[in-house]
Amino acid sequence: MAHDVQNYNLDQKFDFNAGIKKSIMTVLIIGAVLLAIGVVMSMMGGGHAEEGAEASGHAFHWYERLFANIWINNVYFTGIAIVGVFFFAIQYAAQAGWSAPITRVMLALGNWLPFAAVLMVVGFFVMGHNLFHWWHAELFDPNSSEYDSIIDGKGAFFYWPLEKGSFPIFYIARMVIFFGFWIFFFNKFKKISAAEDQLGGTQHWFKMRSWSAYFLVFFAVSSSIAAWDWVMSIDTHWFSTLFGWYVFSSWFVAALSAITLITIFLKGKGYLEMVNENHIHDLGKFVFGFSIFWTYLWFSQFLLIYYANIPEESVYFVERLTSDVYGPFIFVNIGLNFVLPFLVLMTRDSKRHGVFLKLVCTLLIFGHWIDFVLMVQPGTLGHNGGIGLMEIGMLLVFGSVVALVVLGGLAKGNLIPKNHPMLEESYHHHI
């Protein structure tokens, strides 16, 4: 390798010191306090919650809102974690050179996957009956007053090969298989990365490229089905043929924002000397471009449903846009996730300066969390949802714990893949 690259410390490791941990723990404690206050307020009963419960003819319990919050955050941060691994695999499959010094940052997001898997599986058994309308046996009994022919027709997707309304083994199996393979690929990538650092040569790069290709094929299928299972099946009557793409795009923008923030954070701490404003510019372009891609999918889904005006499709948007609880957040969603990044990141300079990217990426992570709130809450909570202290507290708790896990994982290995064959190319990267 050329002398100029060797001028850098390629063996550097991230020091996850007490000061950084203390900052994250402070946010965690603030989140826990807000969450506790929100739970107590919900237990005491908010005005609109009681009215909504009466209107729907369903006795609303405070823990239903807590369950919905846990599910929203777990699905959201699971997506960020797996898309980090996906973006890492893309770099190898595409033989990208520019990103060589920051691939470990992308891969580090996957450290959350084992925790997400436990939370998702356990959470489904604990909270599933409250979150998923289809997990009620009477819906599949033609003799019951609750019988629902539409849900009955979709029953096999959850219960096969068992009897509909019994135990959703097919649904659980998909969840376990997806997480199992995602964690397997993540660990495989970590293992090959560690071997490359120790042994050098190009064989590990070629090996990583092959495994990345296998992962991308599996990810393409599993991420879409996961979106149907974990989010779309909440509104069991409704469906959208591009919902998998839509959820992926929301996950992707959030993950890109997280990768960008961590990279800028590490640069600020004196790490990743090889990474310059050209690399930051590329990350900014990804965030800008995929924010527009998310908007394109949002508008495509909305426009087709609006134009066709079929009741079983349009109900999804009608119950959100006409709601006093969710209606305003539709516009907050569009403002944070499209208008803001579009206007702020349009210029070349804004994509090369950390101050703009830190602002936009932080707001995008919050904005796409709102997107998931809008996807989940109306179907689980009806008019009893909204964004209050419980929601903000839960987001801060989840975000802090994820940050501790991700940065802790990042600190365990080399920050830079020192034997990556394209490190020299990345050093000379200029746009």
RODO-2510 file (C-alpha; in nm, 4 decimals, decimal comma):
residues 431
     n   res          X          Y          Z
     1     m     0,0000     0,0000     0,0000
     2     a     0,1190     0,3479    -0,0853
     3     h     0,3074     0,5534     0,1688
     4     d     0,0435     0,8278     0,2037
     5     v    -0,2198     0,5891     0,3388
     6     q     0,0322     0,4423     0,5814
     7     n     0,0720     0,7880     0,7336
     8     y    -0,2592     0,7249     0,9084
     9     n    -0,3121     0,5130     1,2152
    10     l    -0,4903     0,2167     1,0571
    11     d    -0,4999     0,0233     1,3840
    12     q    -0,7031     0,2803     1,5728
    13     k    -0,9883     0,1654     1,7947
    14     f    -1,2805     0,3679     1,9223
    15     d    -1,2449     0,4394     2,2932
    16     f    -1,5959     0,4144     2,4335
    17     n    -1,5000     0,6090     2,7425
    18     a    -1,6926     0,6958     3,0570
    19     g    -1,7684     1,0492     2,9364
    20     i    -1,9535     0,9292     2,6254
    21     k    -2,1352     0,6609     2,8248
    22     k    -2,2376     0,9189     3,0839
    23     s    -2,3876     1,1443     2,8145
    24     i    -2,5910     0,8555     2,6707
    25     m    -2,6989     0,7419     3,0185
    26     t    -2,8187     1,0960     3,0935
    27     v    -3,0479     1,0826     2,7889
    28     l    -3,1600     0,7337     2,8966
    29     i    -3,2540     0,8554     3,2448
    30     i    -3,4402     1,1591     3,1047
    31     g    -3,6282     0,9244     2,8707
    32     a    -3,7125     0,6848     3,1556
    33     v    -3,8490     0,9724     3,3679
    34     l    -4,0626     1,1042     3,0788
    35     l    -4,1833     0,7506     3,0078
    36     a    -4,2780     0,6947     3,3728
    37     i    -4,4669     1,0262     3,3871
    38     g    -4,6422     0,9382     3,0594
    39     v    -4,7453     0,5957     3,1914
    40     v    -4,8820     0,7452     3,5162
    41     m    -5,0770     1,0095     3,3191
    42     s    -5,2178     0,7380     3,0950
    43     m    -5,3167     0,5263     3,3969
    44     m    -5,5004     0,8247     3,5422
    45     g    -5,6777     0,8630     3,2082
    46     g    -5,6467     1,1454     2,9578
    47     g    -5,9658     1,3186     2,8403
    48     h    -5,9434     1,2346     2,4717
    49     a    -5,8477     0,8742     2,5504
    50     e    -6,1704     0,8150     2,7423
    51     e    -6,3797     0,9821     2,4728
    52     g    -6,2093     0,7733     2,2044
    53     a    -6,2715     0,4563     2,4018
    54     e    -6,6411     0,5354     2,4347
    55     a    -6,6689     0,6167     2,0663
    56     s    -6,5111     0,2880     1,9636
    57     g    -6,7128     0,0849     2,2157
    58     h    -6,3897    -0,0619     2,3473
    59     a    -6,2589    -0,0208     2,7003
    60     f    -5,9148     0,1320     2,6540
    61     h    -5,6362     0,0320     2,8933
    62     w    -5,3203     0,2347     2,9542
    63     y    -5,0940    -0,0634     2,8835
    64     e    -5,2238    -0,0850     2,5249
    65     r    -5,0548     0,2461     2,4506
    66     l    -4,7372     0,1242     2,6221
    67     f    -4,7444    -0,1965     2,4133
    68     a    -4,7923    -0,0004     2,0895
    69     n    -4,4940     0,2202     2,1821
    70     i    -4,2680    -0,0758     2,2484
    71     w    -4,3683    -0,2321     1,9163
    72     i    -4,3186     0,0908     1,7180
    73     n    -3,9691     0,1469     1,8575
    74     n    -3,8595    -0,2125     1,8248
    75     v    -3,9695    -0,2363     1,4615
    76     y    -3,8081     0,1017     1,3887
    77     f    -3,4691     0,0293     1,5470
    78     t    -3,4668    -0,3269     1,4117
    79     g    -3,4954    -0,1722     1,0656
    80     i    -3,2098     0,0702     1,1304
    81     a    -2,9923    -0,2199     1,2495
    82     i    -3,0575    -0,4518     0,9557
    83     v    -3,0309    -0,1708     0,6988
    84     g    -2,6869    -0,0873     0,8426
    85     v    -2,5823    -0,4441     0,7581
    86     f    -2,7561    -0,4119     0,4192
    87     f    -2,5669    -0,0908     0,3343
    88     f    -2,2416    -0,2604     0,4390
    89     a    -2,3165    -0,5532     0,2052
    90     i    -2,4009    -0,3140    -0,0798
    91     q    -2,0499    -0,1639    -0,0584
    92     y    -1,8894    -0,5040    -0,1214
    93     a    -2,1409    -0,6283    -0,3788
    94     a    -2,0984    -0,3045    -0,5760
    95     q    -1,7170    -0,3101    -0,5315
    96     a    -1,7376     0,0421    -0,3904
    97     g    -1,4071     0,2027    -0,2999
    98     w    -1,5073     0,5407    -0,1582
    99     s    -1,6687     0,3913     0,1532
   100     a    -1,3843     0,1632     0,2657
   101     p    -1,2927     0,3589     0,5862
   102     i    -1,6546     0,3802     0,7104
   103     t    -1,7791     0,0261     0,6418
   104     r    -1,7247    -0,0705     1,0060
   105     v    -1,9612     0,2091     1,1127
   106     m    -2,2326     0,0631     0,8880
   107     l    -2,1774    -0,2896     1,0182
   108     a    -2,1797    -0,1729     1,3823
   109     l    -2,5536    -0,0963     1,3591
   110     g    -2,6116    -0,4721     1,3332
   111     n    -2,4999    -0,5183     1,6934
   112     w    -2,8560    -0,4360     1,7948
   113     l    -3,0050    -0,7338     1,6037
   114     p    -2,9746    -1,0040     1,8777
   115     f    -3,1424    -0,7730     2,1317
   116     a    -3,4090    -0,6773     1,8776
   117     a    -3,4792    -1,0461     1,8082
   118     v    -3,5450    -1,1238     2,1752
   119     l    -3,7617    -0,8133     2,2191
   120     m    -3,9606    -0,8907     1,9040
   121     v    -4,0318    -1,2571     1,9766
   122     v    -4,1030    -1,2107     2,3489
   123     g    -4,2916    -0,8886     2,2758
   124     f    -4,5191    -1,0632     2,0273
   125     f    -4,6233    -1,3274     2,2815
   126     v    -4,6784    -1,0698     2,5552
   127     m    -4,8422    -0,7952     2,3468
   128     g    -4,9676    -0,9655     2,0295
   129     h    -5,3304    -1,0030     2,1381
   130     n    -5,3528    -0,6289     2,2037
   131     l    -5,1680    -0,5221     1,8887
   132     f    -5,2912    -0,7611     1,6204
   133     h    -5,6647    -0,7884     1,5614
   134     w    -5,6159    -1,1053     1,3551
   135     w    -5,4922    -1,2955     1,6626
   136     h    -5,8460    -1,3472     1,7958
   137     a    -5,9944    -1,6938     1,7405
   138     e    -6,3565    -1,5746     1,7117
   139     l    -6,2770    -1,3917     1,3850
   140     f    -6,2328    -1,7294     1,2142
   141     d    -6,5463    -1,8951     1,3563
   142     p    -6,8401    -1,8676     1,1106
   143     n    -7,0808    -1,9191     1,4008
   144     s    -6,9438    -1,6246     1,5968
   145     s    -7,0930    -1,2747     1,5810
   146     e    -6,7323    -1,1514     1,5470
   147     y    -6,6675    -1,3589     1,2325
   148     d    -6,4745    -1,1655     0,9666
   149     s    -6,4680    -1,3196     0,6199
   150     i    -6,1821    -1,0964     0,4963
   151     i    -5,9522    -1,1844     0,7861
   152     d    -6,0619    -1,5485     0,7583
   153     g    -5,9478    -1,5438     0,3962
   154     k    -5,6016    -1,4258     0,5063
   155     g    -5,5809    -1,6633     0,8021
   156     a    -5,3469    -1,9163     0,6431
   157     f    -5,0790    -1,6466     0,6094
   158     f    -5,0552    -1,6422     0,9891
   159     y    -5,1596    -1,9910     1,1026
   160     w    -5,0584    -2,2413     0,8315
   161     p    -5,0318    -2,5414     0,8652
   162     l    -5,2376    -2,5242     1,1873
   163     e    -5,6049    -2,4421     1,2132
   164     k    -5,6911    -2,0747     1,1649
   165     g    -5,7428    -1,8996     1,4974
   166     s    -5,5235    -2,1433     1,6921
   167     f    -5,1512    -2,0628     1,7173
   168     p    -4,9853    -1,8363     1,4536
   169     i    -4,6953    -2,0734     1,3896
   170     f    -4,6295    -1,9574     1,0332
   171     y    -4,6028    -1,5955     1,1498
   172     i    -4,3695    -1,6868     1,4396
   173     a    -4,1578    -1,9089     1,2119
   174     r    -4,1006    -1,6215     0,9684
   175     m    -3,9983    -1,3910     1,2527
   176     v    -3,7498    -1,6454     1,3919
   177     i    -3,6098    -1,7374     1,0467
   178     f    -3,5599    -1,3726     0,9462
   179     f    -3,3805    -1,2787     1,2668
   180     g    -3,1832    -1,6035     1,2631
   181     f    -3,0449    -1,5409     0,9151
   182     w    -2,9900    -1,1680     0,9718
   183     i    -2,7837    -1,2391     1,2837
   184     f    -2,6019    -1,5222     1,1030
   185     f    -2,4982    -1,2929     0,8162
   186     f    -2,4028    -1,0126     1,0570
   187     n    -2,1742    -1,2475     1,2525
   188     k    -2,0314    -1,3866     0,9278
   189     f    -1,9418    -1,0350     0,8105
   190     k    -1,7797    -0,9588     1,1482
   191     k    -1,5780    -1,2814     1,1342
   192     i    -1,4499    -1,2170     0,7803
   193     s    -1,3659    -0,8546     0,8735
   194     a    -1,1619    -0,9690     1,1741
   195     a    -0,9765    -1,2277     0,9616
   196     e    -0,8999    -0,9647     0,6961
   197     d    -0,7477    -0,7358     0,9613
   198     q    -0,5209    -1,0134     1,0872
   199     l    -0,4212    -1,1913     0,7659
   200     g    -0,4451    -0,9329     0,4874
   201     g    -0,4620    -1,0272     0,1214
   202     t    -0,7610    -0,9960    -0,1122
   203     q    -0,9227    -1,3342    -0,0502
   204     h    -1,1308    -1,1992     0,2389
   205     w    -1,2586    -0,9142     0,0232
   206     f    -1,3734    -1,1634    -0,2413
   207     k    -1,5259    -1,3839     0,0273
   208     m    -1,7117    -1,0853     0,1740
   209     r    -1,8376    -0,9966    -0,1728
   210     s    -1,9870    -1,3440    -0,2203
   211     w    -2,1514    -1,3519     0,1205
   212     s    -2,2848    -0,9988     0,0635
   213     a    -2,4571    -1,1136    -0,2550
   214     y    -2,6253    -1,4030    -0,0699
   215     f    -2,7351    -1,1677     0,2056
   216     l    -2,8799    -0,9101    -0,0343
   217     v    -3,1019    -1,1719    -0,1999
   218     f    -3,2307    -1,2886     0,1394
   219     f    -3,2728    -0,9313     0,2624
   220     a    -3,4784    -0,8321    -0,0421
   221     v    -3,7387    -1,0970     0,0377
   222     s    -3,7254    -1,0922     0,4180
   223     s    -3,7412    -0,7145     0,4666
   224     s    -4,0611    -0,6864     0,2603
   225     i    -4,2345    -0,9789     0,4322
   226     a    -4,1239    -0,8432     0,7719
   227     a    -4,2920    -0,5114     0,6824
   228     w    -4,6163    -0,6952     0,5968
   229     d    -4,6002    -0,9064     0,9127
   230     w    -4,4959    -0,6492     1,1708
   231     v    -4,6688    -0,3372     1,0406
   232     m    -4,9210    -0,3928     0,7593
   233     s    -5,0961    -0,6851     0,9307
   234     i    -5,2019    -0,4458     1,2097
   235     d    -5,4551    -0,3022     0,9604
   236     t    -5,5620    -0,6516     0,8556
   237     h    -5,8323    -0,5491     0,6059
   238     w    -5,6055    -0,3039     0,4274
   239     f    -5,3142    -0,3781     0,1973
   240     s    -5,0719    -0,1950    -0,0273
   241     t    -4,8615    -0,3657    -0,2936
   242     l    -4,5659    -0,1334    -0,2395
   243     f    -4,5760    -0,1320     0,1405
   244     g    -4,2550    -0,3374     0,1702
   245     w    -4,0701    -0,0791    -0,0390
   246     y    -4,2209     0,2016     0,1625
   247     v    -4,1134     0,0625     0,5002
   248     f    -3,7686    -0,0179     0,3603
   249     s    -3,7249     0,3403     0,2365
   250     s    -3,8173     0,4787     0,5791
   251     w    -3,5738     0,2408     0,7493
   252     f    -3,3053     0,3251     0,4926
   253     v    -3,3179     0,7033     0,5399
   254     a    -3,3085     0,6578     0,9195
   255     a    -3,0119     0,4179     0,8963
   256     l    -2,8231     0,6476     0,6574
   257     s    -2,8831     0,9337     0,9003
   258     a    -2,7492     0,7232     1,1888
   259     i    -2,4391     0,6219     0,9878
   260     t    -2,3760     0,9870     0,8961
   261     l    -2,4160     1,1068     1,2568
   262     i    -2,1810     0,8378     1,3935
   263     t    -1,9216     0,9166     1,1235
   264     i    -1,9323     1,2908     1,2003
   265     f    -1,9208     1,2135     1,5747
   266     l    -1,6091     0,9952     1,5296
   267     k    -1,4446     1,2601     1,3105
   268     g    -1,5097     1,5165     1,5832
   269     k    -1,3364     1,2905     1,8358
   270     g    -1,0251     1,2660     1,6170
   271     y    -1,0932     0,9247     1,4607
   272     l    -1,1237     0,8284     1,0932
   273     e    -0,8579     1,0760     0,9723
   274     m    -0,8869     0,9307     0,6219
   275     v    -1,2491     1,0400     0,6002
   276     n    -1,2702     1,3884     0,4506
   277     e    -1,5407     1,6241     0,3274
   278     n    -1,5739     1,4207     0,0060
   279     h    -1,6836     1,1121     0,1993
   280     i    -1,9179     1,3247     0,4105
   281     h    -2,0573     1,4728     0,0879
   282     d    -2,1362     1,1239    -0,0418
   283     l    -2,3211     1,0354     0,2784
   284     g    -2,5126     1,3624     0,2455
   285     k    -2,6066     1,2736    -0,1124
   286     f    -2,7397     0,9368     0,0010
   287     v    -2,9508     1,1001     0,2731
   288     f    -3,0781     1,3631     0,0268
   289     g    -3,1486     1,1129    -0,2515
   290     f    -3,3265     0,8544    -0,0419
   291     s    -3,5370     1,1189     0,1325
   292     i    -3,6727     1,1968    -0,2145
   293     f    -3,7120     0,8223    -0,2832
   294     w    -3,9169     0,7861     0,0396
   295     t    -4,1346     1,0813    -0,0679
   296     y    -4,1851     0,9277    -0,4123
   297     l    -4,3104     0,6046    -0,2533
   298     w    -4,5282     0,7911    -0,0016
   299     f    -4,6881     0,9938    -0,2799
   300     s    -4,7215     0,6926    -0,5135
   301     q    -4,9036     0,4942    -0,2466
   302     f    -5,1264     0,7884    -0,1577
   303     l    -5,2049     0,8963    -0,5148
   304     l    -5,3024     0,5495    -0,6420
   305     i    -5,5312     0,4912    -0,3445
   306     y    -5,6785     0,8429    -0,3704
   307     y    -5,7409     0,8115    -0,7453
   308     a    -5,8915     0,4616    -0,7344
   309     n    -6,1055     0,5572    -0,4326
   310     i    -6,1798     0,1957    -0,3372
   311     p    -6,3202     0,1939     0,0179
   312     e    -6,1079    -0,0940     0,1499
   313     e    -5,7925     0,0885     0,0321
   314     s    -5,8816     0,4506     0,1070
   315     v    -5,9837     0,3761     0,4685
   316     y    -5,6132     0,3729     0,5638
   317     f    -5,5653     0,7389     0,4686
   318     v    -5,9152     0,8524     0,5622
   319     e    -5,8772     0,7421     0,9253
   320     r    -5,5426     0,9211     0,9461
   321     l    -5,6141     1,2431     0,7580
   322     t    -5,9557     1,3047     0,9158
   323     s    -5,8348     1,2299     1,2693
   324     d    -5,7785     1,5142     1,5155
   325     v    -5,5067     1,2960     1,6738
   326     y    -5,3117     1,1885     1,3634
   327     g    -5,4091     1,4411     1,0948
   328     p    -5,1564     1,7111     1,1938
   329     f    -4,8735     1,4539     1,2110
   330     i    -4,9263     1,3617     0,8447
   331     f    -4,8011     1,7105     0,7571
   332     v    -4,5242     1,7008     1,0196
   333     n    -4,4186     1,3724     0,8581
   334     i    -4,3951     1,5261     0,5101
   335     g    -4,2281     1,8417     0,6444
   336     l    -3,9536     1,6653     0,8405
   337     n    -3,8883     1,3803     0,5968
   338     f    -3,9106     1,5622     0,2637
   339     v    -3,9329     1,9429     0,2781
   340     l    -3,6542     1,9859     0,5362
   341     p    -3,3867     1,7582     0,3794
   342     f    -3,4818     1,8732     0,0292
   343     l    -3,4374     2,2431     0,1028
   344     v    -3,1418     2,2197     0,3432
   345     l    -2,9333     1,9577     0,1593
   346     m    -2,9958     2,0826    -0,1934
   347     t    -2,6696     2,2769    -0,2173
   348     r    -2,3262     2,1180    -0,2501
   349     d    -2,1858     2,3049     0,0514
   350     s    -2,4563     2,1875     0,2923
   351     k    -2,3704     1,8225     0,2170
   352     r    -2,0043     1,8853     0,3001
   353     h    -2,0486     2,0534     0,6371
   354     g    -2,1211     1,8610     0,9526
   355     v    -2,3421     2,1286     1,1101
   356     f    -2,6127     2,0958     0,8395
   357     l    -2,5928     1,7181     0,8294
   358     k    -2,6088     1,6837     1,2078
   359     l    -2,9255     1,8944     1,2166
   360     v    -3,0968     1,7240     0,9232
   361     c    -2,9989     1,3679     1,0199
   362     t    -3,1161     1,4137     1,3798
   363     l    -3,4507     1,5501     1,2605
   364     l    -3,4805     1,2713     1,0016
   365     i    -3,4347     1,0024     1,2670
   366     f    -3,7146     1,1698     1,4637
   367     g    -3,9204     1,2226     1,1475
   368     h    -3,9105     0,8606     1,0355
   369     w    -3,9971     0,7499     1,3873
   370     i    -4,3117     0,9656     1,3480
   371     d    -4,3704     0,7811     1,0195
   372     f    -4,3785     0,4501     1,2093
   373     v    -4,6038     0,5995     1,4782
   374     l    -4,8502     0,6892     1,2007
   375     m    -4,8269     0,3385     1,0534
   376     v    -4,8907     0,1559     1,3820
   377     q    -5,0965     0,3668     1,6235
   378     p    -5,4253     0,4150     1,4328
   379     g    -5,4670     0,0386     1,3850
   380     t    -5,3737    -0,0523     1,7439
   381     l    -5,5008     0,2410     1,9499
   382     g    -5,7704     0,4044     1,7382
   383     h    -5,8298     0,7573     1,8727
   384     n    -5,6307     0,6860     2,1892
   385     g    -5,2913     0,7458     2,0298
   386     g    -5,0842     1,0556     1,9720
   387     i    -4,7341     1,1703     2,0620
   388     g    -4,6955     1,2603     2,4273
   389     l    -4,4523     1,2102     2,7133
   390     m    -4,4848     0,8310     2,6949
   391     e    -4,3903     0,8276     2,3259
   392     i    -4,0986     1,0716     2,3575
   393     g    -3,9723     0,8923     2,6690
   394     m    -3,9849     0,5518     2,5009
   395     l    -3,7992     0,6879     2,1956
   396     l    -3,5215     0,8315     2,4163
   397     v    -3,4941     0,5060     2,6159
   398     f    -3,4763     0,2886     2,3049
   399     g    -3,2418     0,5275     2,1225
   400     s    -3,0029     0,5452     2,4200
   401     v    -2,9901     0,1678     2,4681
   402     v    -2,9334     0,1158     2,0943
   403     a    -2,6539     0,3780     2,1027
   404     l    -2,4859     0,1982     2,3949
   405     v    -2,5028    -0,1381     2,2135
   406     v    -2,3886    -0,0029     1,8750
   407     l    -2,0991     0,2065     2,0082
   408     g    -2,0004    -0,0751     2,2449
   409     g    -1,9811    -0,3119     1,9486
   410     l    -1,7886    -0,0558     1,7436
   411     a    -1,5270    -0,0263     2,0206
   412     k    -1,4484    -0,4000     2,0137
   413     g    -1,2647    -0,4058     1,6799
   414     n    -1,0572    -0,1904     1,4465
   415     l    -1,2381     0,1196     1,3223
   416     i    -1,0757     0,0964     0,9790
   417     p    -1,0451    -0,2213     0,7664
   418     k    -0,6687    -0,1719     0,7340
   419     n    -0,6206    -0,4457     0,4714
   420     h    -0,9175    -0,3452     0,2537
   421     p    -0,7844    -0,3531    -0,1072
   422     m    -0,9608    -0,0242    -0,1923
   423     l    -0,8347     0,1839     0,0989
   424     e    -0,5929     0,3618    -0,1333
   425     e    -0,8756     0,4486    -0,3717
   426     s    -1,0806     0,5876    -0,0820
   427     y    -0,7849     0,8010     0,0297
   428     h    -0,7826     0,9717    -0,3132
   429     h    -1,1636     0,9968    -0,3299
   430     h    -1,2688     1,3380    -0,4592
   431     i    -1,6026     1,4717    -0,5816
***
